[in-house]
Each structure stands twice: as structure tokens, then as C-alpha cells.
Amino acid sequence: MSQILFLTSPTFILIIFGFLTVRLTWMPKEYIKALAWFIVNIALPAALFKALSAQPFHEILNVDYLLVFGCGSVFAFLLLFSIAKLRNKTTTESALFGLGASVSNSLMIGFPIIMQLFGEEALIPFALALIIENLVILPLTLTLAQSAQHKGQSFFSVFSKSLIQLVKNPIIIAISLGVLCASTEIESPLIITEVIDVLSKTVAGISLFAIGGMLVGLEVKGMFKDISIIVIGKLIIHPLCVFAFIFLFPTMPPLYKQVAIILACMPMFSIYAVIGMKYQLGKLCSAVLLPTTVCCFITINVVIWLVSHLK
């Protein structure tokens, strides 16, 4: 456990440093948005393209992993959605509860941690997890949320529109290009490869610093029950759901099992608050980010210790 704490502590120290930098007004919070945009739209796509394009195609497409992470995430989504419904929440509110419990901050917290633990070998299962999050969970959430507000449109009509928008995401484009290069064995020009390599090295530090800055100013007063349900859903229920589905695919490589569970126990992704604002739930979605990120210091270290024994 002491070795695990030694490996993960820099992650949380950088988050604290980002928080203090903004809290003490050394940097305006508005600048954090620019850093986050750079990571999500430029640096991380470069890192994913680099990792995928350098791998043999047969090693990238792991159907077992897609099923494990996909089914575990969907089950966590449906469970929180149902709990919210039982508490008389609207369909839109319930969809946001499900989203908070099933989509991790893989980009800005998960990436640095799995790189620290496993190196570039873990980028393949990492990319596959992003595919599930961006092409399954997000469209499902947006479809349920929007169909409740546009009752004249069919579920599948709204779903297809949401999917088309998400396919334009730079992360999905980078993954698609990486897989294409791997399957056709096309190699990038050396100068392009060098540029991509430099960009990929900027992801970890900047993303963690930006997460810390985003936490400044968040308040959690008056929403204890709702926040508690989402925090438990994300940090406990989601990893347990993924872990349960791993038993159905015992031949999956240990590294893939470990990455799946570790990514599942990350806090929810940072744009959760932005999506919440679109449906007049920005206050709750913003407030839940702070306790989830703080509590994940404990859960992540415990989960890493447990999965280190997973074979």
C-alpha cells in the first residue's frame, strides 16, 4: 500500500497545486478552461493516436473488454437511473444521475494514473473505455434527457442525432485514425510522429493541474442526499458492476481487467457540470464534483491495491 501511495500521490499533489493556484488567485479560473480544452481536443487525441497506430490491429480490438466495460457501465447507469426514478425524479434528472455514476474522468485523472502504473501498454484498454463512454453512455444519457423534453420525437431519432454529434469528437476521430493506421499498417511521417510525441507528453501534468483549478468555488450545501447517491454510484457501484462482469470473461488479460476496474473508480468526467447546465441541473452536477474528487483519493488507492492481486 505504501508503494501504491507513492505512485498515486503525485497525481493528487498536482490536483491540490492546481486548486491552490486558482484559489490564491495566482491564475484566473477562466484560464483553466483553456488548459482543459487543449488537453481534450489536442494533446490527448495525439497520445491516443500515437498508442493505437503503433499496435498490431489484432491487439487493439478486444471484444471481451468492450463487453465487460460496456455492460458494467450500462448496468451502473441503469441502476442509478432507477434509484432516481424511485425518488420521484424526472426522466431528465434520472438520466443525469445515471451519467454521473457511469462515465469516468478517464481523460484528466484516469490517464495519468494508468500511465504511472502500467505505461503505454495500458493505452489500448484506455482507448476502448473511451469508445464505450463516448459512443454508448453519452448518447444514451442525451437521448433520455432530450426525449423527455421533446416528446414528439422518437427515442431512436434523438439517439441518432446525439451519436452524430459525438462522432465529431476529436477523441473519437483520433481513435478511429489510430485504428485505421494499425489495420492498414500506414506509418506517419517522422516529423508528424515527433510532433505527436511532444503533444502526448503534456497530457498528464496539465490535466491534473486543470482539474484542481476547476474545483475552486464549488459548493455542496443543501444537496446532501442527491450528492451522496451519485458519489456512491460513481466510486463504489460503477467499479463493482465492472468487476462483476469480469467474472464472465475470465480469459481477459490481467492488465485489461486492472485498467477496467481502475478507470471505473475514477470520479465523473469534468464536463458533467456543463451537461447538467444544459438541463437546468448545473448546480447539482457542479457540486457533486468536489466530494467525488476528494473521496476518490481513498477509493482509487484501495482499488489499485486490490486489483494488483487480480489475475
Protein Blocks (a to p, Z undefined) as FASTA:
>chain_A
ZZmmmmmmmmmmmmmmmmmmmmnopacfklmmmmmmmmmmmmmmmmmmmmmmmpcfklmm
cfklmmmmmmmmmmmmmmmmmmmmmnopafklmmmmmmmmmpccfklmmmmmmmmmnomm
lmmmmmmmmmmmmmmmmmmmmmmmmmmmmmmbcfklmmmmmmmmmmmpmklmmmmmmmmm
mmnopacdfklmmmmmmmmmmmmmmmmmmmmmmmgopacehilmmmmmmmmmmmmmmmmm
mmmmmmmmmmbcfklmmmmmmmmmpccdfklmmmmmmnopmmmmmmmmmmmmmmmmmmmm
mmmmmmmmpZZ
